[in-house]
Amino acid sequence: MSKARKPIPTFETEAQERAFWETAGRDSSTFVDWSHAQRVTLPNLKPSTKTISLRLPQHLLDAVKAAANARDVPYQSLIKVWLQEKVES
């Protein structure tokens, strides 16, 4: 026998909905039957990133920054593009 679920209220703004679900002690299982949940794929999400520390010789960093400046892009973005290109080749 399935448990009776409470109806999810209608919200005027995303902020109201966020506040509703963030309320201390709020148990979503009183509103949603998670036993019928299905896995979904969200292909357009930005991939997660991880911060790393990379030591480079000053002359190499200067050269990368000059190349990025010539392309009018941030040097860290240029490094990521170059690394991705190299990995794919």
C-alpha positions as CSV (number, residue, x, y, z in Angstrom):
1,M,0.0,0.0,0.0
2,S,1.5,3.3,-1.0
3,K,1.8,6.2,1.5
4,A,-0.4,9.2,0.8
5,R,1.7,12.1,-0.4
6,K,1.2,15.8,0.4
7,P,0.8,18.0,-2.7
8,I,3.7,20.2,-3.7
9,P,2.7,23.8,-3.4
10,T,2.8,26.2,-6.4
11,F,5.6,28.8,-6.2
12,E,5.8,32.2,-7.8
13,T,9.6,32.4,-7.8
14,E,12.5,30.0,-7.7
15,A,13.6,31.7,-4.4
16,Q,10.3,30.6,-2.8
17,E,10.7,27.1,-4.0
18,R,14.3,27.0,-2.8
19,A,13.2,28.3,0.7
20,F,10.5,25.6,0.8
21,W,12.8,22.7,0.1
22,E,15.6,24.1,2.4
23,T,13.3,24.4,5.4
24,A,14.9,22.5,8.3
25,G,13.5,19.0,8.7
26,R,11.7,19.0,5.3
27,D,11.5,15.5,4.1
28,S,10.9,15.3,0.4
29,S,9.5,11.7,0.6
30,T,6.3,13.2,2.1
31,F,5.8,14.9,-1.3
32,V,7.5,12.6,-3.8
33,D,7.4,8.8,-4.2
34,W,11.1,8.2,-4.9
35,S,10.5,4.5,-5.6
36,H,9.3,5.5,-9.1
37,A,12.3,7.8,-9.8
38,Q,14.2,7.3,-13.0
39,R,17.8,8.1,-13.8
40,V,18.2,10.9,-16.4
41,T,21.1,12.2,-18.4
42,L,21.7,15.9,-18.6
43,P,24.2,16.2,-21.6
44,N,24.4,20.1,-21.6
45,L,25.7,20.5,-18.1
46,K,29.0,22.2,-17.7
47,P,31.6,19.5,-16.7
48,S,32.9,19.7,-13.1
49,T,36.3,21.1,-12.7
50,K,39.1,20.5,-10.2
51,T,41.6,23.1,-9.1
52,I,45.2,22.1,-9.4
53,S,48.5,23.8,-8.8
54,L,51.0,23.7,-11.6
55,R,54.6,25.0,-11.4
56,L,55.9,26.4,-14.6
57,P,59.1,28.1,-15.4
58,Q,58.6,31.9,-15.5
59,H,59.6,32.1,-19.2
60,L,57.0,29.5,-20.2
61,L,54.3,31.2,-18.2
62,D,55.3,34.6,-19.8
63,A,55.1,33.0,-23.3
64,V,51.6,31.5,-22.5
65,K,50.4,34.8,-21.2
66,A,51.7,36.6,-24.3
67,A,50.0,34.1,-26.6
68,A,46.7,34.4,-24.7
69,N,47.0,38.2,-24.8
70,A,47.4,38.1,-28.6
71,R,44.3,36.0,-28.8
72,D,42.4,38.2,-26.3
73,V,41.6,35.2,-24.0
74,P,42.5,34.4,-20.4
75,Y,45.7,32.5,-20.2
76,Q,44.2,29.8,-18.1
77,S,41.5,29.2,-20.7
78,L,44.2,29.0,-23.4
79,I,46.1,26.4,-21.4
80,K,42.9,24.3,-21.0
81,V,42.3,24.5,-24.8
82,W,45.9,23.5,-25.6
83,L,45.8,20.6,-23.1
84,Q,42.4,19.4,-24.5
85,E,43.8,19.5,-28.1
86,K,46.9,17.6,-27.1
87,V,44.9,14.9,-25.3
88,E,42.6,14.4,-28.2
89,S,45.4,14.1,-30.8
